[in-house]
């Protein structure tokens, strides 16, 4: 479970963003989650939703604190409701081969355009 003081990693960019030490365009925040715009958006709406606690990826977060993962997903939905009429894609990249470049779990809320992807 989340403690009163967030778990952090001293060299983690997203830990610094959620702590307010590195500037970001914050869309919304709660006691447990911060949502901010991606600096290299892939769609008209591209918001990253990260827990304040540091967990390297979504699998680690799910194992350590399922309630916090639920907060991340709930916040992602709220962002999509307010910015994209609730139509969105939520993506968690896990590992370098999957495209993860910051190892602090974060979901990408992608919306605002027809995404046009059909699974193979």
Secondary structure by P-SEA (a helix, b strand, c coil): ccccccccccccaaaaaaacccccccccccccbbbbbbccccccbbbbbbbccccccaaaaaaccaaaaaaaaaaaaaaaaaccccbbbbbbbcccccccccccbbbbbccccccccccc
